[in-house]
Amino acid sequence: MPTKELSTEDLRDIAERLTAEADALRVELAAAEAQMSALSADCDLDAGDASAKATALESLRTDTERARTLLDRILTTLSRVGAPGFGRCTACGGEIGRDRLLAVPHTDLCIACARTGADAGT
């Protein structure tokens, strides 16, 4: 059965959801950066403190990198919503599909390429 095309309402919904997610990620990144600054400024009273601080900083760095990567992906997708080529798989060029785009609006891979681990170069 052919996939139903994205409607204007679908595109608006996708853009709104991506914008909200981007805003939430910006808040998360600001909080993480503030927490990293506070941890870095905190004094180490003993080796246990230093170890706990190092572990917490590494965890924050990992979370921050994940959030930055996702934010970049979302912003890239936002710039493409409604443009020619939006909804096409960047690996195979096939249609991603309305349901997949509504479920995971920042995806750039169709379900077949995602399942095979295709790299879209993004």
N, C-alpha and C positions, 0 to 999 in steps of 0.2 A: 504494500500500500504506500503511495507517495506521501512524503512528509508535508504537512501543512506549512505554508510559508509564514514567516513572522509578520504579524500585523503591526500597524503603527502603535497600537496599544501595547503589544509585546515589547517593541523597541523602547517605548517610554518606560515600561516597567523595568526592563533590563537596565536602562540608564539610571533610573532612580535607585535600584538596588545596588548597582555598582558604586554610585555616588555615596550612598549611606555606608557601604562597606569601606570605601576609601576614607571617609570621615572617621569611622571607628578605628581604623588602622592608624590614622594620624594621631588620634588620642592615645592609643596604645603605645605608639612609638615615643610620644612626648613623655608619657609616664615612665616608660622603661629608661629613657635617657636621664630623667630626673633621679630615678632609683640608682642608676649606675653612678651618677655624680655623687649621690649621698653615700653609696658604698665605698667609692674611691676615697672620699674625704674622711671616712670613719677610720679611727686608729685601730691598730691591731694590738691587743693586749697580750696575746700569746699565740703560739703556733696553731692552736685550734681555731682561734679567731681568723687568722690569716688564711687557713685552709678553707674555712666556711665562706669567707669573703671571696676567695678565688673561685670556688665552686658556684657561688651565687652570681658572680660577674660573668662567668663563662655561660651559665644558663641564660642570663639576660642577653648576652651577645648573640647566642643562638636564636633566641626568640625574636630579637630585634632584626636579625638578618632575614629570618623567615617572613616577618611582617613587612620589611622593606621590599623583598622580592615580590610578595603578593601585591603590595601597593603598586609597584611598578607595572606589574601585569594588569592590574585593574585599570590603571590610568591609560595604558596602551589600548586596552579593550574599549574604554570609554571614548577614546578618540576615533575608534573605528565603527562604533554602533551606528547603524543606518547607512554607512558608506558602502560603496561597491566592494564586494569580497567579504563583507562581514557575514559570518555564518558558514564560511568555507573552511575546510580543514587545511591548515598550513603545511601538513605533511603530504597528503595525497590529492588535495584540491577538491575532494568530494564535499557534499553537503554535510554539515555537522548535525543538523536536525533540530527542529523547533523545541521538542521536549528536552533535549540535552542542553540547549542554550538557555532555556528557562530555568533548568535545574542548576546549571553551572555556567553562568553567563560569561565568566572570564576564560572559559576553555577556548583553545585554538585547535583542538584535535577532535576528529570524529570518534565515535565509540570504537570503531574497528582499529584505528591507529592508536588510540589510548590503550586498548587491550594488548596490542602487540608491542607497546613501549616505543612507538615511533617517536623520533625526535624531530620536532618542527623547527629546531634551530632558534627557539626563543627562550 
